Amino acid sequence: MLKIRPATIDDAPLLRQLIWELADYEKEPDEVRITAGDLARDGFGPDPQFRALIAEWDGQPAGYAVFLRFYSTWSGRRMYLEDVFVRPQFRGRGIGRTIMARVASIALEENCTAMGWEVLHWNQRAIDVYRSVGAEFLESWRLMILRGDSLRKLAERDQ
Amino acid sequence: MLKIRPATIDDAPLLRQLIWELADYEKEPDEVRITAGDLARDGFGPDPQFRALIAEWDGQPAGYAVFLRFYSTWSGRRMYLEDVFVRPQFRGRGIGRTIMARVASIALEENCTAMGWEVLHWNQRAIDVYRSVGAEFLESWRLMILRGDSLRKLAERDQ
């Protein structure tokens, strides 16, 4: 049986493990620099930066979601789905859609008008799931990032 | 002379106007459904969803930025730059880079490891500015969104 519950601080090591499994599936395992301690502090401390759900199947951790509030200056409040993942051995049971339905429900309760996320362009399995629930690509937009020395150099220009 | 200052609730109508000017430049003026009242409530009320800066040139509003905290399960705290815009008659004076430098500086103060944003694939002028400060494209990722009836239908699956 499937149960979806909010993650607690005790789940930080499990979350770290599941995040790594998702990154490994996405062929980017070395990109995971976050620690269980970071997740405990950032998700379950005095100023939470994200929320997380754990999906359990017969008591076994089967998947997770991480999400946070977001804002669009065109349409207002949004929910951002940072991660949704179902472990391979638990796939084909609708767990991913059920987790997403819970996040969608929370988004509506909080007066969000949309839920957004990012997907790898080659991850057709995920894209098929997302399309099946009515999601659309934002075709015209590309993501950019500034980090490391470039971020520091730009910040130094500020007086 | 350029001055960059945090926006206040009194700037909500100005912000609404500048957001519309940016959307018009992006050829999507009809997408702006937000009102000055929404911005006043969501940016300057008890639970702020975003922060904003106003750039003034000799006391005239020349541009703005809207940004908010974000989170990556791979690398932790990030700043998300929702909008940065300089009015056409004020361009060529480095105002855009100066606004971005202020956001980068705030991001570092708050222990963010990166600053991210979205850009229209055809907006070469913006892309050139972003590249000049060291930003990179996240080439493999695409944006998806779920809204309206599709969001409501998915939420209804949640029990």
Chai-1 contact restraints between the chains, C-beta under 6 A:
chainA,res_idxA,chainB,res_idxB,connection_type,confidence,min_distance_angstrom,max_distance_angstrom,comment,restraint_id
A,I19,B,T73,contact,1.0,0.0,6.0,A-B,restraint_1
A,E31,B,W74,contact,1.0,0.0,6.0,A-B,restraint_2
A,V32,B,W74,contact,1.0,0.0,6.0,A-B,restraint_3
A,R33,B,S75,contact,1.0,0.0,6.0,A-B,restraint_4
A,I34,B,G76,contact,1.0,0.0,6.0,A-B,restraint_5
A,D38,B,G76,contact,1.0,0.0,6.0,A-B,restraint_6
A,Q49,B,Y71,contact,1.0,0.0,6.0,A-B,restraint_7
A,F50,B,Y71,contact,1.0,0.0,6.0,A-B,restraint_8
A,V66,B,T73,contact,1.0,0.0,6.0,A-B,restraint_9
A,L68,B,Y71,contact,1.0,0.0,6.0,A-B,restraint_10
A,Y71,B,Q49,contact,1.0,0.0,6.0,A-B,restraint_11
A,Y71,B,F50,contact,1.0,0.0,6.0,A-B,restraint_12
A,Y71,B,L68,contact,1.0,0.0,6.0,A-B,restraint_13
A,T73,B,I19,contact,1.0,0.0,6.0,A-B,restraint_14
A,T73,B,V66,contact,1.0,0.0,6.0,A-B,restraint_15
A,T73,B,E82,contact,1.0,0.0,6.0,A-B,restraint_16
A,T73,B,D83,contact,1.0,0.0,6.0,A-B,restraint_17
A,W74,B,E31,contact,1.0,0.0,6.0,A-B,restraint_18
A,W74,B,V32,contact,1.0,0.0,6.0,A-B,restraint_19
A,S75,B,R33,contact,1.0,0.0,6.0,A-B,restraint_20
A,G76,B,I34,contact,1.0,0.0,6.0,A-B,restraint_21
A,G76,B,D38,contact,1.0,0.0,6.0,A-B,restraint_22
A,E82,B,T73,contact,1.0,0.0,6.0,A-B,restraint_23
A,D83,B,T73,contact,1.0,0.0,6.0,A-B,restraint_24
A,A101,B,L154,contact,1.0,0.0,6.0,A-B,restraint_25
A,A101,B,R157,contact,1.0,0.0,6.0,A-B,restraint_26
A,A101,B,D158,contact,1.0,0.0,6.0,A-B,restraint_27
A,R102,B,D158,contact,1.0,0.0,6.0,A-B,restraint_28
A,A104,B,L151,contact,1.0,0.0,6.0,A-B,restraint_29
A,A104,B,L154,contact,1.0,0.0,6.0,A-B,restraint_30
A,A104,B,A155,contact,1.0,0.0,6.0,A-B,restraint_31
A,S105,B,A155,contact,1.0,0.0,6.0,A-B,restraint_32
A,S105,B,D158,contact,1.0,0.0,6.0,A-B,restraint_33
A,L108,B,A155,contact,1.0,0.0,6.0,A-B,restraint_34
A,A114,B,I145,contact,1.0,0.0,6.0,A-B,restraint_35
A,A114,B,R147,contact,1.0,0.0,6.0,A-B,restraint_36
A,M115,B,L146,contact,1.0,0.0,6.0,A-B,restraint_37
A,M115,B,L151,contact,1.0,0.0,6.0,A-B,restraint_38
A,G116,B,I145,contact,1.0,0.0,6.0,A-B,restraint_39
A,W117,B,M144,contact,1.0,0.0,6.0,A-B,restraint_40
A,E118,B,W141,contact,1.0,0.0,6.0,A-B,restraint_41
A,E118,B,L143,contact,1.0,0.0,6.0,A-B,restraint_42
A,V119,B,R142,contact,1.0,0.0,6.0,A-B,restraint_43
A,V119,B,M144,contact,1.0,0.0,6.0,A-B,restraint_44
A,L120,B,S140,contact,1.0,0.0,6.0,A-B,restraint_45
A,H121,B,S140,contact,1.0,0.0,6.0,A-B,restraint_46
A,H121,B,R142,contact,1.0,0.0,6.0,A-B,restraint_47
A,Y130,B,M144,contact,1.0,0.0,6.0,A-B,restraint_48
A,V133,B,L154,contact,1.0,0.0,6.0,A-B,restraint_49
A,G134,B,S150,contact,1.0,0.0,6.0,A-B,restraint_50
A,A135,B,M144,contact,1.0,0.0,6.0,A-B,restraint_51
A,A135,B,L146,contact,1.0,0.0,6.0,A-B,restraint_52
A,E136,B,I145,contact,1.0,0.0,6.0,A-B,restraint_53
A,F137,B,R142,contact,1.0,0.0,6.0,A-B,restraint_54
A,F137,B,M144,contact,1.0,0.0,6.0,A-B,restraint_55
A,L138,B,L143,contact,1.0,0.0,6.0,A-B,restraint_56
A,L138,B,I145,contact,1.0,0.0,6.0,A-B,restraint_57
A,S140,B,L120,contact,1.0,0.0,6.0,A-B,restraint_58
A,S140,B,H121,contact,1.0,0.0,6.0,A-B,restraint_59
A,W141,B,E118,contact,1.0,0.0,6.0,A-B,restraint_60
A,W141,B,L143,contact,1.0,0.0,6.0,A-B,restraint_61
A,R142,B,V119,contact,1.0,0.0,6.0,A-B,restraint_62
A,R142,B,H121,contact,1.0,0.0,6.0,A-B,restraint_63
A,R142,B,F137,contact,1.0,0.0,6.0,A-B,restraint_64
A,L143,B,E118,contact,1.0,0.0,6.0,A-B,restraint_65
A,L143,B,L138,contact,1.0,0.0,6.0,A-B,restraint_66
A,L143,B,W141,contact,1.0,0.0,6.0,A-B,restraint_67
A,M144,B,W117,contact,1.0,0.0,6.0,A-B,restraint_68
A,M144,B,V119,contact,1.0,0.0,6.0,A-B,restraint_69
A,M144,B,Y130,contact,1.0,0.0,6.0,A-B,restraint_70
A,M144,B,A135,contact,1.0,0.0,6.0,A-B,restraint_71
A,M144,B,F137,contact,1.0,0.0,6.0,A-B,restraint_72
A,I145,B,A114,contact,1.0,0.0,6.0,A-B,restraint_73
A,I145,B,G116,contact,1.0,0.0,6.0,A-B,restraint_74
A,I145,B,E136,contact,1.0,0.0,6.0,A-B,restraint_75
A,I145,B,L138,contact,1.0,0.0,6.0,A-B,restraint_76
A,L146,B,M115,contact,1.0,0.0,6.0,A-B,restraint_77
A,L146,B,A135,contact,1.0,0.0,6.0,A-B,restraint_78
A,R147,B,A114,contact,1.0,0.0,6.0,A-B,restraint_79
A,S150,B,G134,contact,1.0,0.0,6.0,A-B,restraint_80
A,L151,B,A104,contact,1.0,0.0,6.0,A-B,restraint_81
A,L151,B,M115,contact,1.0,0.0,6.0,A-B,restraint_82
A,L154,B,A101,contact,1.0,0.0,6.0,A-B,restraint_83
A,L154,B,A104,contact,1.0,0.0,6.0,A-B,restraint_84
A,L154,B,V133,contact,1.0,0.0,6.0,A-B,restraint_85
A,A155,B,A104,contact,1.0,0.0,6.0,A-B,restraint_86
A,A155,B,S105,contact,1.0,0.0,6.0,A-B,restraint_87
A,A155,B,L108,contact,1.0,0.0,6.0,A-B,restraint_88
A,R157,B,A101,contact,1.0,0.0,6.0,A-B,restraint_89
A,D158,B,A101,contact,1.0,0.0,6.0,A-B,restraint_90
A,D158,B,R102,contact,1.0,0.0,6.0,A-B,restraint_91
A,D158,B,S105,contact,1.0,0.0,6.0,A-B,restraint_92
